[in-house]
Amino acid sequence: MVKRLSALLLVLFSASLAAAPGSRLWGTGGVTTIEGSAGGGLVPMAVLTGYASDREWGASIALSHAPLDDYTVDVTAAALNWRNRIEVSVARQTLDLDTLGAALNEDELQQDIFGLKLRLFGDVLYGRYGQWSLGIQHKRNRTFTVPEAVGAEDDSGTDLYLAGSKVFLAGLFDRNLLVNGVVRGTRANQGGLLGFGGDENDSYELVFEGSAGVFVTRQWLVGGEYRQKPDNLGFAEEDDWYDLFVAWVPNRHLAVTAAWVNLGGIAGLDDQQGGYLSLQGSF
């Protein structure tokens, strides 16, 4: 992970000398979620990655790392923004089975996520009703032995979500306030790392996700996220996710997010919580 972070920092420094990241206002591209799309850490937003305006292209790359009590989550992601209308993203998630690995004869679980987000209408800053986007994420599990053994029906699935985001200027305590809500249709177990569908439920379920944050200064955003989850597998109850985060955006090229996350029970091991660090570069 340290080597990958160092490599990303080198790429960011090189790009900052040669490329303009776009002309949209500071912080309006969000950061990168664990599924590769623009948003917070756990929850997508209606904004599109980077700072490209309606006449520009933009892109971002990100690395995320979350050591939990019994697992470690790593994510590598990249996204492309075409004229602030369409976002295309790809992500690789890895869940290291630090505690269960020997018992399951498996060191890690992996999945690939291919995302597409369309900005429908509005603007996160100036739109009366904020900005609204429709997103789709196709997820493909690369290590299906464990998910199949615990009752998952499929090794791939597709999530569909509608997101609305709004920044209220001079809102809470005269600071800019970001509010975001998402409705998602999904069959994913633990976001897809434990497959899709199960013995308890194999149908799509509507779940809610939300986030909110306050811009303490132009460069610092503090807030929290909540993500509801389906509960498809009989062998272990699946809990909702939530976090508390601090994001630092020193310029349009770089965003750093630190958080405390609680992912609840995962594969029978309860109370999985820990730190989260994400580094994103925009071009």
MORA-V997920 format. One record per backbone hydrogen bond with DSSP energy under -1.0 kcal/mol. NH is the residue of the N-H (numbers start at 1). CO is the residue of the C=O. E is the energy in kcal/mol with one decimal. If there is no record, write none. Layout:
NH/CO/E
NH/CO/E
//
This chain:
5/1/-2.3
6/2/-2.4
7/3/-2.3
8/4/-2.3
9/5/-2.4
10/6/-1.9
11/7/-2.1
12/8/-2.6
13/9/-2.3
14/10/-2.2
15/11/-2.7
16/12/-2.2
18/15/-1.1
19/15/-2.9
24/51/-2.6
28/25/-1.9
30/27/-1.1
31/39/-2.7
33/37/-2.9
34/41/-2.3
36/33/-1.6
39/31/-2.4
40/43/-2.9
45/38/-2.2
51/21/-1.1
56/53/-1.7
58/81/-2.3
60/79/-2.3
61/281/-2.1
62/77/-2.5
63/279/-2.1
64/75/-2.4
65/277/-2.5
66/73/-2.8
68/71/-2.7
72/96/-1.3
73/66/-2.7
74/94/-2.5
75/64/-2.2
76/92/-1.9
77/62/-2.5
78/90/-2.3
79/60/-2.4
80/88/-2.9
81/58/-3.4
82/86/-3.0
83/56/-2.5
85/82/-1.9
86/82/-1.5
87/117/-2.8
88/80/-2.5
89/115/-2.3
90/78/-2.5
91/113/-2.1
92/76/-2.6
93/111/-2.8
94/74/-2.6
95/109/-3.2
96/72/-3.0
97/107/-2.6
98/96/-1.6
99/70/-1.7
101/97/-2.0
104/100/-2.3
106/101/-1.7
109/95/-2.3
111/93/-1.8
112/140/-2.5
113/91/-2.6
114/138/-2.8
115/89/-2.6
116/136/-2.4
117/87/-2.6
118/134/-3.1
119/85/-2.8
120/132/-2.4
121/132/-1.3
127/123/-1.6
130/127/-1.5
131/165/-3.1
132/121/-2.5
133/163/-2.5
134/118/-2.5
135/161/-3.1
136/116/-2.6
137/159/-2.6
138/114/-2.9
139/157/-3.4
140/112/-2.9
141/155/-3.4
142/110/-2.6
148/144/-2.5
149/145/-1.7
150/146/-1.6
151/148/-1.1
152/147/-2.7
153/196/-1.2
154/196/-2.0
157/139/-2.2
159/137/-2.9
160/185/-1.8
161/135/-2.7
162/183/-2.3
163/133/-2.8
164/181/-2.5
165/131/-2.6
166/179/-2.5
167/124/-3.0
168/177/-3.3
171/168/-1.0
171/175/-1.5
174/171/-1.5
175/172/-2.2
177/168/-2.2
178/213/-3.3
179/166/-2.6
180/211/-2.4
181/164/-2.4
182/209/-2.9
183/162/-2.2
184/207/-2.7
185/160/-3.2
186/205/-1.9
189/195/-2.7
192/189/-1.9
193/190/-1.4
194/189/-2.2
195/192/-1.9
196/154/-1.8
197/187/-3.0
198/201/-1.4
200/232/-2.6
201/232/-1.1
205/186/-2.0
207/184/-2.7
209/182/-2.5
210/226/-2.7
211/180/-2.2
212/224/-2.1
213/178/-2.3
214/222/-2.9
215/176/-2.7
216/214/-1.2
216/220/-1.2
217/220/-1.3
221/247/-2.5
222/214/-2.1
223/245/-2.0
224/212/-2.2
225/243/-1.9
226/210/-2.8
227/241/-3.0
228/208/-2.5
241/227/-2.7
242/262/-1.8
243/225/-1.9
244/260/-2.0
245/223/-2.7
246/258/-2.8
247/221/-3.2
248/256/-3.2
249/219/-3.0
255/280/-2.1
256/248/-2.7
257/278/-2.6
258/246/-2.7
259/276/-2.2
260/244/-2.3
261/274/-2.8
262/242/-2.7
263/272/-3.3
266/269/-2.5
269/266/-1.8
272/264/-2.7
274/261/-2.0
276/259/-1.7
277/65/-2.3
278/257/-2.5
279/63/-2.6
280/255/-2.8
281/61/-2.8
282/253/-2.1
283/59/-2.9
//
